[in-house]
Amino acid sequence: MNLAIATDAWFPQVNGVVRSLSTTLDLLRTRDHSVKVIAPHAFLTVPMPGYATIRLAMAPRFRVRRMLDAMRPELVHIATEGPIGWAARGWCLSRRVPFTSAFHTRFPEYAAVRTGISAERFWPIMRRFHAPSSAVLVSTQSLADELASRHIGPTMLWSRGIDHGLFRPEGCRHPAMSGLAGPVLLNVGRVAAEKNLEAFLEASIPGSKIVVGGGPALPMLQRRYPDVLFLGELSGEDLASAYRAADCFVFPSRTDTFGLVVIEALACGVPVAAYPVSGPADILGLTGRGVDGGLAGAAGALDEDLGRAIARALTLDRAAAAHLGSRFSWESATDQFEAAIKVALADSEARRAA
């Protein structure tokens, strides 16, 4: 299949969207698909307001059209609702080329945090963007249900996976975290307002708190919480060793659609504490024993009182966490992605034949 992926999120950004897309792209190519990417590095860019490390393509419409005309894809997957995504959407509609889209980010909630405007004002934009899509790919069933309630769809599941050779319970532990007063509580991810990190950093739990990641809120949080160890961005074995050195992984976000870092932490044998919201609840299940409730022991704790969730998670068996993390693979996730684009193509061909 000749496939194009249009995305406003790409390297050198470090986030779950980029990791999901790049890993899926690599696996699709091993399955003999031709996949080309249209991303910000091909355009003149400007910093995203309030988030300078994210670069947005300036007026990409005409170049996106030229690139897609040259690529002649059978189908386009539009990963993001940014300038490149809108330009690719316009090309698909004008050329009558089918496209799938993805709902990676709760843009209405993120925009509400940053602007103070109600999230409900932004949902109509999301409905308009995704309306012509053959399938909206979502990471969890609860997100599919939510989007259906907002008249966004049809949806198809596209879960997430991890590199099990890297994220595993066995291995070294990050030296910067050795000798810290226990318990050692860790968060990994973008350091930004929408991640609700203050809920973690202000939780009244004894021990040491560590944050891995970069982002626009980092300088402010470093000033406000001098007792917290901020390690900056880590990757590869450094990141895995940080997970393994923790006694509990704390995920305070209420807006993530999944939480790739949650399954990475679990695979390293680290119990997770989080709020009972979409994302962590779709991974851990409300009892912490997986969505199907089939784990012998809980791998995490969900509670509206984050401190209480942390306290419970600290009592849990690391083996249960590792077992739950082992269920997620990129091969299975790519099977779902491949099935979605095949269904979209078949539906398009059926409509043309009718």
BAGU-650829 format. One record per residue (C-alpha): residue number from 1; residue in one letter; x, y, z. Coordinates in pm, 1 decimal. Example, Ala and Ser with C-alpha at 12.3 -4.5 7.8 and 13.67 -1.06 7.14 Angstrom:
2
num:1&residu:a&u:1230.0&v:-450.0&w:780.0
num:2&residu:s&u:1367.0&v:-106.0&w:714.0
END
This chain:
354
num:1&residu:m&u:0.0&v:0.0&w:0.0
num:2&residu:n&u:116.1&v:351.1&w:-77.8
num:3&residu:l&u:43.4&v:550.1&w:236.3
num:4&residu:a&u:117.2&v:909.6&w:341.6
num:5&residu:i&u:121.9&v:1024.8&w:703.1
num:6&residu:a&u:60.2&v:1395.1&w:767.9
num:7&residu:t&u:157.1&v:1513.5&w:1113.9
num:8&residu:d&u:229.4&v:1837.9&w:1298.3
num:9&residu:a&u:415.8&v:1638.1&w:1566.2
num:10&residu:w&u:749.1&v:1487.5&w:1465.8
num:11&residu:f&u:1114.4&v:1473.0&w:1561.4
num:12&residu:p&u:1288.6&v:1641.9&w:1739.0
num:13&residu:q&u:977.3&v:1654.8&w:1960.1
num:14&residu:v&u:977.9&v:1388.3&w:2229.9
num:15&residu:n&u:625.6&v:1276.9&w:2314.0
num:16&residu:g&u:385.9&v:986.2&w:2286.4
num:17&residu:v&u:245.1&v:1097.1&w:1949.9
num:18&residu:v&u:587.4&v:1101.3&w:1785.8
num:19&residu:r&u:690.9&v:769.6&w:1939.2
num:20&residu:s&u:364.4&v:605.0&w:1836.5
num:21&residu:l&u:383.4&v:731.0&w:1478.9
num:22&residu:s&u:752.2&v:659.9&w:1424.7
num:23&residu:t&u:733.6&v:306.2&w:1564.1
num:24&residu:t&u:421.0&v:226.9&w:1363.0
num:25&residu:l&u:581.3&v:369.4&w:1048.7
num:26&residu:d&u:888.5&v:147.6&w:1093.9
num:27&residu:l&u:673.5&v:-162.9&w:1139.6
num:28&residu:l&u:452.3&v:-79.1&w:840.5
num:29&residu:r&u:762.7&v:-58.8&w:623.1
num:30&residu:t&u:874.1&v:-403.4&w:739.1
num:31&residu:r&u:533.0&v:-525.0&w:619.2
num:32&residu:d&u:607.2&v:-398.6&w:265.2
num:33&residu:h&u:398.1&v:-81.3&w:281.3
num:34&residu:s&u:538.2&v:232.9&w:119.9
num:35&residu:v&u:502.3&v:507.9&w:381.2
num:36&residu:k&u:603.7&v:872.5&w:340.8
num:37&residu:v&u:578.6&v:1142.7&w:606.6
num:38&residu:i&u:482.5&v:1508.5&w:576.8
num:39&residu:a&u:604.9&v:1681.4&w:892.4
num:40&residu:p&u:710.3&v:2029.5&w:1012.8
num:41&residu:h&u:1079.1&v:1988.2&w:921.3
num:42&residu:a&u:981.8&v:2032.4&w:553.6
num:43&residu:f&u:839.8&v:2381.2&w:615.7
num:44&residu:l&u:921.2&v:2721.4&w:752.7
num:45&residu:t&u:802.4&v:2701.3&w:1114.0
num:46&residu:v&u:718.2&v:2929.7&w:1404.4
num:47&residu:p&u:709.4&v:2847.5&w:1777.3
num:48&residu:m&u:372.4&v:2740.5&w:1910.7
num:49&residu:p&u:240.2&v:3018.6&w:2137.5
num:50&residu:g&u:320.5&v:2930.0&w:2497.2
num:51&residu:y&u:524.5&v:2625.6&w:2394.8
num:52&residu:a&u:835.9&v:2735.2&w:2207.1
num:53&residu:t&u:983.5&v:2386.7&w:2165.8
num:54&residu:i&u:691.2&v:2286.1&w:1941.7
num:55&residu:r&u:726.3&v:2430.8&w:1592.6
num:56&residu:l&u:421.4&v:2480.2&w:1371.0
num:57&residu:a&u:438.0&v:2491.7&w:991.0
num:58&residu:m&u:360.3&v:2835.0&w:846.6
num:59&residu:a&u:99.0&v:2841.0&w:568.6
num:60&residu:p&u:170.5&v:2484.2&w:457.4
num:61&residu:r&u:-130.9&v:2442.8&w:228.8
num:62&residu:f&u:29.2&v:2474.4&w:-113.4
num:63&residu:r&u:343.6&v:2280.9&w:-33.1
num:64&residu:v&u:143.5&v:2001.6&w:130.0
num:65&residu:r&u:-63.9&v:1980.5&w:-187.9
num:66&residu:r&u:245.6&v:1961.8&w:-407.9
num:67&residu:m&u:400.5&v:1695.0&w:-186.1
num:68&residu:l&u:86.4&v:1481.3&w:-185.1
num:69&residu:d&u:42.7&v:1523.2&w:-560.8
num:70&residu:a&u:395.7&v:1388.6&w:-604.2
num:71&residu:m&u:344.8&v:1102.9&w:-356.3
num:72&residu:r&u:9.7&v:992.1&w:-509.6
num:73&residu:p&u:-94.2&v:801.7&w:-195.4
num:74&residu:e&u:-381.5&v:553.5&w:-195.5
num:75&residu:l&u:-471.3&v:678.8&w:151.5
num:76&residu:v&u:-354.0&v:952.6&w:387.7
num:77&residu:h&u:-339.4&v:913.8&w:764.7
num:78&residu:i&u:-376.3&v:1255.6&w:928.6
num:79&residu:a&u:-233.0&v:1233.8&w:1277.7
num:80&residu:t&u:-293.0&v:1583.8&w:1414.1
num:81&residu:e&u:-540.5&v:1869.8&w:1387.6
num:82&residu:g&u:-269.9&v:2133.3&w:1322.3
num:83&residu:p&u:-176.6&v:2333.9&w:1010.2
num:84&residu:i&u:-32.8&v:2032.8&w:825.7
num:85&residu:g&u:-331.6&v:1820.7&w:923.4
num:86&residu:w&u:-580.8&v:2077.0&w:792.4
num:87&residu:a&u:-383.7&v:2118.7&w:469.6
num:88&residu:a&u:-371.8&v:1741.9&w:412.7
num:89&residu:r&u:-744.2&v:1716.4&w:487.7
num:90&residu:g&u:-817.0&v:1980.0&w:223.1
num:91&residu:w&u:-607.4&v:1794.3&w:-36.4
num:92&residu:c&u:-782.9&v:1464.4&w:34.1
num:93&residu:l&u:-1125.7&v:1622.7&w:-5.9
num:94&residu:s&u:-1032.0&v:1799.1&w:-329.7
num:95&residu:r&u:-867.3&v:1488.1&w:-480.5
num:96&residu:r&u:-1127.3&v:1245.6&w:-338.3
num:97&residu:v&u:-854.7&v:1042.2&w:-169.1
num:98&residu:p&u:-970.0&v:860.4&w:147.3
num:99&residu:f&u:-808.5&v:947.4&w:477.3
num:100&residu:t&u:-806.3&v:827.3&w:833.3
num:101&residu:s&u:-741.2&v:1055.8&w:1127.1
num:102&residu:a&u:-638.5&v:1009.4&w:1488.0
num:103&residu:f&u:-749.8&v:1160.3&w:1815.6
num:104&residu:h&u:-421.6&v:1163.3&w:2007.7
num:105&residu:t&u:-466.7&v:1475.9&w:2215.2
num:106&residu:r&u:-755.8&v:1627.4&w:2406.0
num:107&residu:f&u:-707.9&v:1956.9&w:2226.6
num:108&residu:p&u:-1024.9&v:2118.7&w:2370.8
num:109&residu:e&u:-909.5&v:2053.0&w:2728.6
num:110&residu:y&u:-551.4&v:2159.4&w:2654.2
num:111&residu:a&u:-674.2&v:2480.0&w:2491.1
num:112&residu:a&u:-902.9&v:2547.6&w:2787.1
num:113&residu:v&u:-611.3&v:2517.1&w:3030.7
num:114&residu:r&u:-402.6&v:2760.2&w:2827.9
num:115&residu:t&u:-668.8&v:3015.0&w:2734.5
num:116&residu:g&u:-925.4&v:3003.5&w:3014.2
num:117&residu:i&u:-1197.2&v:2951.7&w:2749.5
num:118&residu:s&u:-1441.5&v:2665.7&w:2804.7
num:119&residu:a&u:-1341.0&v:2341.2&w:2633.1
num:120&residu:e&u:-1693.3&v:2322.5&w:2489.2
num:121&residu:r&u:-1604.3&v:2611.2&w:2257.9
num:122&residu:f&u:-1337.2&v:2398.7&w:2089.2
num:123&residu:w&u:-1526.5&v:2072.4&w:2038.0
num:124&residu:p&u:-1711.2&v:2192.8&w:1722.2
num:125&residu:i&u:-1370.7&v:2242.9&w:1558.6
num:126&residu:m&u:-1283.3&v:1881.9&w:1635.9
num:127&residu:r&u:-1615.9&v:1761.5&w:1492.2
num:128&residu:r&u:-1559.2&v:1956.4&w:1171.1
num:129&residu:f&u:-1201.5&v:1831.3&w:1131.3
num:130&residu:h&u:-1281.2&v:1461.7&w:1172.7
num:131&residu:a&u:-1622.6&v:1453.4&w:1000.9
num:132&residu:p&u:-1494.2&v:1346.6&w:653.2
num:133&residu:s&u:-1251.7&v:1087.3&w:796.6
num:134&residu:s&u:-1309.5&v:724.5&w:697.4
num:135&residu:a&u:-1208.9&v:623.1&w:1050.3
num:136&residu:v&u:-1093.4&v:811.3&w:1358.4
num:137&residu:l&u:-825.9&v:604.8&w:1531.0
num:138&residu:v&u:-843.3&v:609.4&w:1910.9
num:139&residu:s&u:-631.5&v:440.0&w:2174.6
num:140&residu:t&u:-909.4&v:319.8&w:2407.4
num:141&residu:q&u:-1273.5&v:215.1&w:2403.9
num:142&residu:s&u:-1366.7&v:480.9&w:2660.1
num:143&residu:l&u:-1231.9&v:749.5&w:2426.6
num:144&residu:a&u:-1429.2&v:596.1&w:2139.8
num:145&residu:d&u:-1742.2&v:613.8&w:2355.2
num:146&residu:e&u:-1673.9&v:974.7&w:2449.4
num:147&residu:l&u:-1619.7&v:1079.3&w:2088.5
num:148&residu:a&u:-1938.6&v:899.6&w:1984.4
num:149&residu:s&u:-2127.9&v:1104.6&w:2244.4
num:150&residu:r&u:-1985.1&v:1413.5&w:2075.1
num:151&residu:h&u:-2077.8&v:1286.9&w:1726.5
num:152&residu:i&u:-1720.3&v:1221.3&w:1619.4
num:153&residu:g&u:-1662.9&v:894.4&w:1434.0
num:154&residu:p&u:-1668.6&v:627.5&w:1312.9
num:155&residu:t&u:-1384.6&v:520.9&w:1542.1
num:156&residu:m&u:-1148.8&v:224.9&w:1531.6
num:157&residu:l&u:-910.8&v:112.5&w:1803.9
num:158&residu:w&u:-537.3&v:171.2&w:1769.2
num:159&residu:s&u:-371.8&v:86.8&w:2100.1
num:160&residu:r&u:-9.0&v:143.6&w:2198.3
num:161&residu:g&u:291.0&v:-74.8&w:2271.3
num:162&residu:i&u:641.2&v:-65.6&w:2412.0
num:163&residu:d&u:988.2&v:-195.4&w:2335.8
num:164&residu:h&u:1005.8&v:-495.2&w:2568.1
num:165&residu:g&u:1378.8&v:-529.6&w:2510.9
num:166&residu:l&u:1424.9&v:-186.6&w:2667.8
num:167&residu:f&u:1143.7&v:-149.4&w:2919.2
num:168&residu:r&u:1184.8&v:-452.5&w:3145.9
num:169&residu:p&u:1214.7&v:-512.0&w:3520.9
num:170&residu:e&u:1571.0&v:-641.7&w:3497.1
num:171&residu:g&u:1859.5&v:-400.4&w:3454.8
num:172&residu:c&u:2045.1&v:-113.1&w:3612.0
num:173&residu:r&u:1884.1&v:170.0&w:3805.8
num:174&residu:h&u:1954.5&v:534.3&w:3733.6
num:175&residu:p&u:2251.5&v:650.9&w:3942.8
num:176&residu:a&u:2100.1&v:995.4&w:4010.1
num:177&residu:m&u:1816.2&v:821.2&w:4194.5
num:178&residu:s&u:2030.6&v:596.8&w:4412.1
num:179&residu:g&u:2057.4&v:684.4&w:4780.2
num:180&residu:l&u:1743.1&v:898.8&w:4779.3
num:181&residu:a&u:1509.8&v:886.0&w:5075.7
num:182&residu:g&u:1232.0&v:641.9&w:5004.6
num:183&residu:p&u:979.3&v:588.5&w:4877.5
num:184&residu:v&u:1096.4&v:714.7&w:4536.4
num:185&residu:l&u:806.9&v:864.3&w:4339.6
num:186&residu:l&u:851.7&v:927.9&w:3966.9
num:187&residu:n&u:672.2&v:1113.4&w:3690.1
num:188&residu:v&u:779.6&v:1107.8&w:3324.4
num:189&residu:g&u:637.7&v:1326.4&w:3050.6
num:190&residu:r&u:596.3&v:1673.7&w:2912.9
num:191&residu:v&u:637.1&v:1938.2&w:3182.5
num:192&residu:a&u:341.0&v:2155.7&w:3093.2
num:193&residu:a&u:31.3&v:2303.1&w:3255.2
num:194&residu:e&u:-209.0&v:2045.9&w:3110.8
num:195&residu:k&u:-19.8&v:1759.5&w:3277.9
num:196&residu:n&u:-138.2&v:1870.1&w:3625.7
num:197&residu:l&u:204.6&v:1805.8&w:3780.3
num:198&residu:e&u:131.6&v:2025.6&w:4080.2
num:199&residu:a&u:-111.1&v:1759.8&w:4205.0
num:200&residu:f&u:182.5&v:1519.6&w:4224.8
num:201&residu:l&u:438.8&v:1765.3&w:4357.0
num:202&residu:e&u:208.4&v:1888.0&w:4634.5
num:203&residu:a&u:90.8&v:1543.6&w:4747.2
num:204&residu:s&u:168.4&v:1491.1&w:5116.4
num:205&residu:i&u:366.1&v:1170.1&w:5079.0
num:206&residu:p&u:707.5&v:1125.9&w:5245.3
num:207&residu:g&u:1006.0&v:1029.4&w:5034.0
num:208&residu:s&u:1161.4&v:1169.0&w:4716.6
num:209&residu:k&u:989.5&v:1307.1&w:4407.0
num:210&residu:i&u:1154.3&v:1291.4&w:4064.6
num:211&residu:v&u:1037.2&v:1443.3&w:3735.8
num:212&residu:v&u:1178.1&v:1333.3&w:3399.2
num:213&residu:g&u:1099.3&v:1549.2&w:3097.8
num:214&residu:g&u:1115.3&v:1897.9&w:2956.4
num:215&residu:g&u:859.1&v:2157.9&w:2867.3
num:216&residu:p&u:743.8&v:2516.1&w:2914.3
num:217&residu:a&u:654.1&v:2477.6&w:3283.7
num:218&residu:l&u:992.8&v:2334.5&w:3382.2
num:219&residu:p&u:1165.7&v:2658.5&w:3499.7
num:220&residu:m&u:863.4&v:2762.1&w:3704.4
num:221&residu:l&u:827.3&v:2423.4&w:3871.4
num:222&residu:q&u:1199.9&v:2407.6&w:3947.7
num:223&residu:r&u:1170.3&v:2739.6&w:4132.8
num:224&residu:r&u:852.6&v:2642.2&w:4319.2
num:225&residu:y&u:966.7&v:2293.5&w:4419.9
num:226&residu:p&u:1338.3&v:2306.2&w:4500.9
num:227&residu:d&u:1323.7&v:1972.7&w:4685.1
num:228&residu:v&u:1212.1&v:1786.8&w:4371.2
num:229&residu:l&u:1478.1&v:1624.6&w:4153.2
num:230&residu:f&u:1428.2&v:1732.7&w:3790.4
num:231&residu:l&u:1634.7&v:1513.1&w:3557.8
num:232&residu:g&u:1534.3&v:1670.1&w:3226.2
num:233&residu:e&u:1462.7&v:1460.0&w:2918.9
num:234&residu:l&u:1586.4&v:1100.0&w:2918.1
num:235&residu:s&u:1559.1&v:830.8&w:2652.9
num:236&residu:g&u:1663.7&v:474.0&w:2584.7
num:237&residu:e&u:1833.7&v:285.7&w:2864.3
num:238&residu:d&u:1863.7&v:603.6&w:3074.9
num:239&residu:l&u:1485.9&v:635.0&w:3077.9
num:240&residu:a&u:1431.8&v:265.9&w:3150.2
num:241&residu:s&u:1679.4&v:282.9&w:3438.3
num:242&residu:a&u:1487.6&v:578.5&w:3584.9
num:243&residu:y&u:1164.1&v:380.1&w:3577.8
num:244&residu:r&u:1329.9&v:83.0&w:3748.0
num:245&residu:a&u:1469.0&v:303.0&w:4025.2
num:246&residu:a&u:1120.6&v:419.4&w:4127.6
num:247&residu:d&u:894.3&v:265.9&w:4389.7
num:248&residu:c&u:582.2&v:420.5&w:4234.8
num:249&residu:f&u:501.6&v:593.3&w:3906.1
num:250&residu:v&u:264.9&v:886.8&w:3957.0
num:251&residu:f&u:49.0&v:997.2&w:3663.7
num:252&residu:p&u:-152.2&v:1306.3&w:3765.2
num:253&residu:s&u:-283.8&v:1400.3&w:3419.4
num:254&residu:r&u:-659.2&v:1416.8&w:3371.3
num:255&residu:t&u:-644.5&v:1495.8&w:2999.3
num:256&residu:d&u:-427.2&v:1229.2&w:2833.0
num:257&residu:t&u:-603.2&v:995.2&w:2592.5
num:258&residu:f&u:-377.0&v:702.7&w:2687.9
num:259&residu:g&u:-46.8&v:753.0&w:2867.1
num:260&residu:l&u:236.6&v:569.4&w:2692.2
num:261&residu:v&u:458.7&v:635.8&w:2994.1
num:262&residu:v&u:215.8&v:439.5&w:3212.3
num:263&residu:i&u:272.3&v:114.2&w:3023.1
num:264&residu:e&u:648.1&v:180.1&w:3007.0
num:265&residu:a&u:656.2&v:214.1&w:3385.7
num:266&residu:l&u:445.7&v:-98.3&w:3433.1
num:267&residu:a&u:671.4&v:-301.2&w:3203.9
num:268&residu:c&u:965.9&v:-199.6&w:3423.5
num:269&residu:g&u:780.2&v:-340.3&w:3723.7
num:270&residu:v&u:666.8&v:-10.2&w:3875.6
num:271&residu:p&u:313.5&v:16.3&w:4022.6
num:272&residu:v&u:117.2&v:320.6&w:3904.1
num:273&residu:a&u:-90.0&v:576.4&w:4092.5
num:274&residu:a&u:-334.7&v:791.7&w:3896.8
num:275&residu:y&u:-678.5&v:947.2&w:3889.2
num:276&residu:p&u:-970.8&v:724.0&w:3777.9
num:277&residu:v&u:-999.2&v:892.5&w:3437.2
num:278&residu:s&u:-984.8&v:782.3&w:3074.8
num:279&residu:g&u:-630.6&v:676.7&w:2991.5
num:280&residu:p&u:-498.1&v:521.5&w:3312.0
num:281&residu:a&u:-835.9&v:357.9&w:3379.1
num:282&residu:d&u:-823.6&v:199.8&w:3031.5
num:283&residu:i&u:-484.7&v:48.7&w:3113.1
num:284&residu:l&u:-515.5&v:-42.4&w:3481.4
num:285&residu:g&u:-888.4&v:-97.3&w:3510.9
num:286&residu:l&u:-1070.2&v:64.5&w:3799.4
num:287&residu:t&u:-949.6&v:-206.1&w:4040.6
num:288&residu:g&u:-588.9&v:-193.5&w:3917.3
num:289&residu:r&u:-609.1&v:-554.7&w:3793.3
num:290&residu:g&u:-633.3&v:-472.9&w:3424.0
num:291&residu:v&u:-937.6&v:-378.7&w:3219.6
num:292&residu:d&u:-1057.3&v:-740.1&w:3226.6
num:293&residu:g&u:-988.3&v:-768.6&w:3600.7
num:294&residu:g&u:-786.8&v:-1080.9&w:3533.2
num:295&residu:l&u:-460.2&v:-1001.3&w:3709.6
num:296&residu:a&u:-391.9&v:-1201.6&w:4024.5
num:297&residu:g&u:-274.4&v:-884.1&w:4197.4
num:298&residu:a&u:-325.4&v:-511.8&w:4140.5
num:299&residu:a&u:-67.2&v:-330.8&w:3925.7
num:300&residu:g&u:-179.2&v:16.5&w:4024.1
num:301&residu:a&u:-423.1&v:226.7&w:4221.7
num:302&residu:l&u:-675.9&v:482.7&w:4099.7
num:303&residu:d&u:-835.1&v:732.3&w:4336.0
num:304&residu:e&u:-972.7&v:1086.9&w:4325.0
num:305&residu:d&u:-737.9&v:1149.6&w:4617.9
num:306&residu:l&u:-398.8&v:1117.6&w:4447.2
num:307&residu:g&u:-215.6&v:1085.8&w:4777.8
num:308&residu:r&u:-433.5&v:790.8&w:4869.5
num:309&residu:a&u:-367.2&v:632.0&w:4528.6
num:310&residu:i&u:8.0&v:670.1&w:4584.6
num:311&residu:a&u:-10.4&v:517.6&w:4931.1
num:312&residu:r&u:-196.3&v:214.0&w:4795.3
num:313&residu:a&u:31.6&v:174.4&w:4494.1
num:314&residu:l&u:333.8&v:160.3&w:4723.3
num:315&residu:t&u:196.5&v:-159.0&w:4878.3
num:316&residu:l&u:159.6&v:-344.3&w:4547.3
num:317&residu:d&u:364.6&v:-623.2&w:4393.7
num:318&residu:r&u:606.7&v:-514.7&w:4121.1
num:319&residu:a&u:556.6&v:-849.1&w:3945.1
num:320&residu:a&u:189.5&v:-770.0&w:3883.0
num:321&residu:a&u:287.8&v:-437.7&w:3726.7
num:322&residu:a&u:541.0&v:-606.4&w:3497.4
num:323&residu:h&u:283.0&v:-867.9&w:3396.1
num:324&residu:l&u:29.3&v:-603.6&w:3293.4
num:325&residu:g&u:293.7&v:-405.2&w:3104.6
num:326&residu:s&u:392.2&v:-716.5&w:2910.8
num:327&residu:r&u:46.7&v:-726.8&w:2750.1
num:328&residu:f&u:114.2&v:-424.5&w:2530.1
num:329&residu:s&u:311.7&v:-468.3&w:2207.3
num:330&residu:w&u:375.3&v:-252.9&w:1902.8
num:331&residu:e&u:314.7&v:-549.9&w:1674.6
num:332&residu:s&u:-42.4&v:-582.8&w:1802.2
num:333&residu:a&u:-96.4&v:-207.3&w:1785.8
num:334&residu:t&u:28.2&v:-199.6&w:1426.7
num:335&residu:d&u:-208.8&v:-485.0&w:1340.1
num:336&residu:q&u:-491.3&v:-254.9&w:1450.0
num:337&residu:f&u:-357.0&v:40.3&w:1249.6
num:338&residu:e&u:-316.3&v:-176.4&w:939.9
num:339&residu:a&u:-670.9&v:-311.9&w:975.9
num:340&residu:a&u:-810.0&v:42.6&w:1000.9
num:341&residu:i&u:-645.7&v:165.8&w:681.6
num:342&residu:k&u:-752.5&v:-146.5&w:493.7
num:343&residu:v&u:-1114.1&v:-97.5&w:603.0
num:344&residu:a&u:-1097.5&v:268.3&w:498.5
num:345&residu:l&u:-967.0&v:173.0&w:153.8
num:346&residu:a&u:-1227.5&v:-98.8&w:107.8
num:347&residu:d&u:-1508.5&v:141.1&w:207.1
num:348&residu:s&u:-1377.6&v:401.4&w:-37.7
num:349&residu:e&u:-1363.1&v:151.8&w:-321.2
num:350&residu:a&u:-1714.7&v:30.8&w:-241.9
num:351&residu:r&u:-1850.7&v:384.7&w:-256.1
num:352&residu:r&u:-1684.8&v:445.8&w:-590.9
num:353&residu:a&u:-1828.6&v:124.8&w:-730.9
num:354&residu:a&u:-2182.5&v:201.9&w:-609.9
END
